[in-house]
Amino acid sequence: MILLSSPHQHSGNSIQLTMFTVIIALIPAAMVSVYLYGWLAFLLLTMCIGASMLTEYVCLHLMKRDIKRLWDGSAALTGLLLALTLPAAVPWWMALFASVFAIVLGKQLYGGLGYNLFNPALSARVVLLISFPLQMTSWMIPMHAGATLDMYDFGTSLQFFFFGPDAVKQTWDAVTMASPLGYLKTELGQGVTVSQALSDYHYSTFYAFIGREAGSLGEGSALALLFGGVYLLARKTISWHIPITYIATVAALAWVFNLINPDVYAPAMFHVLAGGLILCAFFMATDPVSSPSSAIGKIAFGFGCGLLTWVIRTFGNYPEGAMFAVILMNCMVPLIDYYIRPRVYGYFRKRAKA
């Protein structure tokens, strides 16, 4: 008789399958970014993914770990997520620096996959924004930048990516514009009403949904991100608790305050579609390593992310608060897990007799 230890049944899931499922879910958003920014987006995606995988290889080699871990998909996913959080006009060396930071300090320093406290891609993005705010808030004009810069020409995009606008006889002002969140924040600071600011910006809810507004590569199309998010939910790679609670919290707060004073507070749909909310809700906040383990804990985590995102966007100095919200809530995960523990199977707590 052969005795086997439990468990006796395997779910069929694995780290590699999970990582590549998320990568597949991000393909629509990556394709939209290439459609909006041409070869420039392709070069940025390639740089981040390639640099992340190369850095992972070097780290595994130096730590004398199995090189096969390189192909579990985690490094490639980190590079892809990082690229989608960056502006299309970001210099190549910043993309390289962020990729190395995400793998070395955001992942391997904590012990590798499964031990990181923060989402590696988000932590690298935050470091870039704090260190290089000008470059990280220079948003390329999508599609119609072709009037002054042909982003669909590989040679032109290659020169721009490595040598900047001077190499193609352009200025930053000619090829960049403000994002909806940034423009609204600036105009509100000057006493302009929300409706007037959005009208002057020619903001379109439809374009923000399908993918025509300025922002990071992954902020271009809410529709593409929702396709990926629904795919992850259908595959049960993630649960609904964090993304739905996150988005619903931001929408509810925006709706209530917009009812109170529509001249000062942006409407709910604007907040939902603008910036990196949907990207963070489905792909960043749901990181199983840096998010709570219980269902109630996930709901509390999603609520905290939503609350912080809206507060930072509305009252903070930064127009976008999604990434800061997720990073701050990552710090709260040990506390959430401590006080909201999942029920242990077979354990019953006896009520003390009075």
C-alpha positions in Angstrom: 0.0 0.0 0.0 1.3 3.4 -1.0 0.3 6.3 1.4 0.0 9.7 -0.2 -0.1 12.9 1.8 -2.9 15.4 1.1 -4.0 17.2 -0.9 -4.8 14.5 -3.4 -6.4 16.7 -6.1 -4.7 19.5 -8.0 -6.7 22.5 -9.2 -4.7 22.7 -12.4 -3.6 26.3 -11.6 0.1 27.3 -11.5 2.2 30.5 -11.2 3.0 30.3 -14.9 -0.6 29.9 -16.0 -1.7 32.7 -13.8 1.0 35.1 -15.1 0.3 34.3 -18.7 -3.4 34.6 -18.2 -2.9 38.2 -16.9 -0.6 38.9 -19.8 -3.3 37.8 -22.3 -5.8 40.0 -20.5 -3.5 43.0 -21.0 -3.0 42.4 -24.7 -6.1 44.5 -25.8 -4.8 47.5 -23.8 -1.3 47.0 -25.2 -2.7 46.8 -28.8 -4.7 50.0 -28.3 -1.6 51.8 -27.0 0.2 50.8 -30.2 -2.7 52.1 -32.2 -2.7 55.4 -30.4 1.1 56.0 -30.2 2.5 53.8 -33.0 6.0 52.5 -32.9 6.7 54.7 -29.9 4.5 52.5 -27.8 5.9 49.3 -29.2 9.5 50.5 -28.4 8.5 51.3 -24.8 6.7 48.0 -24.3 9.7 46.2 -25.7 12.2 48.1 -23.6 10.3 47.5 -20.3 9.6 43.8 -20.9 13.1 43.0 -22.2 14.8 45.0 -19.5 12.7 43.4 -16.8 13.4 39.8 -18.0 17.1 40.6 -18.4 17.3 42.0 -14.9 15.5 39.0 -13.6 18.0 36.7 -15.3 20.9 38.6 -13.8 19.4 38.4 -10.3 18.6 34.7 -10.5 22.2 34.1 -11.7 23.8 36.1 -9.0 21.6 34.5 -6.3 22.3 31.1 -7.8 18.7 30.3 -8.2 17.1 28.2 -10.9 17.2 30.1 -14.2 14.0 28.4 -15.3 12.1 30.8 -13.0 12.7 33.4 -15.7 10.0 31.7 -17.7 7.3 31.7 -15.1 6.0 35.0 -16.7 6.3 37.2 -13.6 9.1 39.3 -15.0 7.5 39.8 -18.3 4.2 40.7 -16.6 6.0 43.3 -14.4 7.6 44.9 -17.5 4.2 44.9 -19.4 2.4 46.5 -16.4 5.2 49.0 -15.9 5.1 50.1 -19.6 1.3 50.6 -19.4 1.7 53.0 -16.5 4.3 55.2 -18.3 3.7 58.1 -20.8 4.5 57.3 -24.4 7.0 60.1 -24.4 9.1 58.9 -21.5 12.9 58.7 -22.3 14.3 55.3 -22.8 16.7 55.5 -19.9 13.9 56.2 -17.5 12.1 53.1 -18.8 15.3 51.1 -18.3 15.8 52.5 -14.8 12.2 51.7 -13.8 12.4 48.2 -15.1 15.6 47.5 -13.1 14.1 49.1 -10.0 10.9 47.1 -10.3 12.7 43.7 -10.4 15.7 44.4 -8.1 14.2 46.6 -5.4 10.5 45.9 -5.9 10.7 42.2 -6.1 14.0 40.4 -5.6 15.1 42.5 -2.6 12.1 41.1 -0.7 13.0 37.5 -1.6 11.6 37.1 -5.0 8.1 36.2 -6.3 5.6 35.9 -3.6 7.4 38.0 -1.0 7.1 41.5 -2.3 5.2 44.0 -0.1 4.3 46.3 -2.9 3.3 45.8 -6.5 6.8 46.0 -8.3 5.5 47.9 -11.3 3.6 50.4 -9.3 6.5 51.0 -6.9 8.8 51.7 -9.8 6.2 54.1 -11.3 5.9 56.0 -8.1 9.7 56.4 -7.8 9.8 57.8 -11.4 6.9 60.3 -10.7 8.5 61.6 -7.6 12.0 61.8 -9.1 11.1 63.0 -12.6 7.7 64.8 -12.4 8.2 66.8 -15.6 8.9 63.8 -17.8 6.3 61.7 -16.1 3.6 64.3 -16.8 4.4 64.9 -20.4 1.6 63.2 -22.2 1.9 62.5 -25.9 -1.0 63.6 -28.1 -2.6 60.4 -29.2 -3.1 59.7 -32.9 -3.3 63.3 -34.1 0.3 64.0 -33.1 0.9 62.7 -36.6 0.2 66.3 -37.7 3.7 67.2 -36.4 5.2 63.9 -35.6 4.7 60.7 -37.6 4.7 58.1 -34.8 3.8 55.4 -37.3 7.2 55.8 -39.0 9.6 53.4 -37.3 12.7 55.5 -38.0 11.1 58.7 -36.6 9.9 56.9 -33.5 13.3 55.3 -33.0 15.0 58.7 -33.0 12.4 60.3 -30.7 12.6 57.4 -28.3 16.3 57.4 -27.9 17.2 61.1 -28.5 14.1 63.1 -27.7 12.1 65.6 -29.7 15.2 67.6 -30.8 16.3 64.6 -32.9 13.1 65.0 -35.0 13.1 68.8 -35.0 10.1 69.0 -32.6 9.5 70.6 -29.2 7.7 69.0 -26.3 4.9 71.5 -26.5 4.2 70.5 -30.1 3.7 66.8 -29.4 2.3 66.7 -25.8 -0.8 67.8 -24.0 -2.4 67.8 -20.6 -4.3 64.7 -19.4 -8.0 65.2 -18.5 -7.3 64.8 -14.8 -4.3 67.2 -15.0 -6.2 69.8 -17.0 -9.2 69.7 -14.7 -7.0 70.0 -11.6 -5.2 73.1 -13.0 -8.5 74.8 -14.1 -10.2 74.2 -10.8 -7.2 75.8 -9.1 -7.9 79.0 -11.1 -11.6 79.1 -10.2 -13.0 77.6 -13.4 -16.0 75.3 -13.0 -15.9 71.6 -13.8 -18.3 71.8 -16.7 -16.5 74.8 -18.2 -13.1 73.1 -17.8 -14.3 69.8 -19.5 -15.9 71.9 -22.3 -12.7 73.8 -22.9 -10.7 70.5 -23.0 -13.2 69.1 -25.4 -13.5 66.1 -23.1 -15.6 63.2 -24.5 -16.9 60.4 -22.4 -17.1 58.2 -25.5 -13.5 58.8 -26.5 -12.4 58.1 -22.9 -14.2 54.8 -23.0 -13.0 53.6 -26.4 -9.5 55.1 -26.2 -8.7 58.6 -27.4 -7.7 60.6 -24.3 -4.1 61.5 -23.4 -2.4 59.6 -20.6 -0.2 56.6 -19.9 -0.2 53.8 -22.4 -2.6 51.7 -20.3 -5.0 54.6 -19.7 -6.0 55.1 -23.4 -9.0 52.8 -23.5 -11.3 51.8 -20.6 -13.0 49.4 -22.9 -9.8 47.4 -23.6 -9.1 47.2 -19.9 -12.6 46.1 -19.1 -12.3 43.3 -21.7 -9.2 42.1 -19.9 -10.8 42.5 -16.5 -13.8 40.5 -17.4 -11.5 37.8 -18.9 -9.7 37.5 -15.6 -13.0 37.3 -13.7 -14.3 34.6 -16.1 -11.1 32.6 -15.7 -11.3 33.1 -11.9 -7.8 34.4 -11.9 -9.1 37.3 -9.7 -12.2 37.7 -7.7 -14.7 40.6 -8.0 -14.2 41.9 -4.4 -11.4 44.3 -5.0 -12.1 45.8 -8.5 -15.8 46.2 -8.1 -15.5 47.6 -4.6 -12.7 49.9 -5.7 -14.5 51.3 -8.7 -17.9 51.5 -6.9 -16.3 53.5 -4.0 -14.8 56.1 -6.3 -18.0 56.3 -8.3 -20.2 56.7 -5.2 -18.0 59.4 -3.6 -17.8 61.3 -6.9 -21.6 61.0 -7.5 -22.5 62.3 -4.0 -20.1 65.2 -4.0 -21.1 66.1 -7.6 -24.7 66.3 -6.4 -23.6 68.7 -3.6 -21.5 71.0 -5.8 -21.2 70.1 -9.5 -19.1 73.2 -10.1 -16.2 71.9 -7.9 -16.5 68.1 -8.0 -16.2 66.1 -11.2 -19.0 63.6 -12.0 -18.7 59.9 -11.3 -18.2 58.7 -14.9 -15.3 61.1 -15.4 -13.5 59.7 -12.4 -14.2 56.1 -13.4 -12.9 56.5 -17.0 -10.1 59.0 -16.3 -6.5 58.1 -15.4 -5.4 54.6 -14.2 -8.4 53.7 -12.1 -9.5 50.7 -14.1 -6.0 49.5 -14.8 -5.2 49.6 -11.0 -8.5 48.1 -10.0 -8.2 45.0 -12.2 -4.5 44.5 -12.6 -2.6 46.2 -9.8 -4.8 46.1 -6.7 -5.6 42.4 -7.3 -2.0 41.2 -7.0 -2.5 38.2 -4.8 0.9 38.8 -3.0 0.2 42.4 -2.0 -3.5 42.2 -1.3 -5.6 40.6 1.5 -6.4 36.9 1.5 -10.0 36.9 2.8 -13.1 38.1 0.9 -14.0 40.6 3.6 -10.4 41.8 3.7 -10.4 42.3 -0.1 -13.6 44.4 0.2 -12.0 46.5 2.9 -8.9 46.8 0.7 -10.9 47.9 -2.3 -12.8 50.4 -0.3 -9.6 51.9 1.0 -8.2 52.1 -2.5 -11.3 53.9 -3.7 -11.4 56.3 -0.8 -7.8 57.3 -1.1 -8.0 57.6 -4.9 -10.9 60.0 -4.8 -9.4 62.0 -1.9 -6.0 62.4 -3.6 -7.6 63.4 -6.9 -9.9 65.9 -5.3 -7.8 67.5 -2.5 -4.2 66.4 -3.2 -1.5 68.1 -5.3 -1.3 65.2 -7.7 -4.2 64.9 -10.3 -4.0 61.1 -10.3 -4.3 59.1 -7.0 -4.8 55.5 -8.1 -1.2 54.3 -7.9 -0.6 56.1 -4.6 -3.8 54.6 -3.2 -2.8 51.1 -4.1 0.7 51.5 -2.7 -0.6 53.0 0.6 -3.2 50.2 0.9 -0.4 47.6 0.3 1.1 48.8 3.6 -2.2 48.1 5.3 -2.5 44.5 4.1 -0.7 42.9 7.1 -3.0 44.8 9.4 -6.1 43.8 7.4 -5.1 40.2 7.4 -4.5 40.2 11.1 -7.9 41.6 12.1 -9.9 40.0 9.2 -8.7 36.5 9.1 -10.3 33.8 7.0 -12.1 31.2 9.0 -10.1 28.1 9.6 -11.8 24.9 8.4 -13.0 22.8 11.3 -12.5 25.5 13.9 -15.5 26.6 16.0 -15.3 29.3 18.5 -17.2 28.6 21.7 -19.2 31.4 23.2 -18.2 32.1 26.7 -20.9 31.6 29.3 -22.0 34.6 31.2 
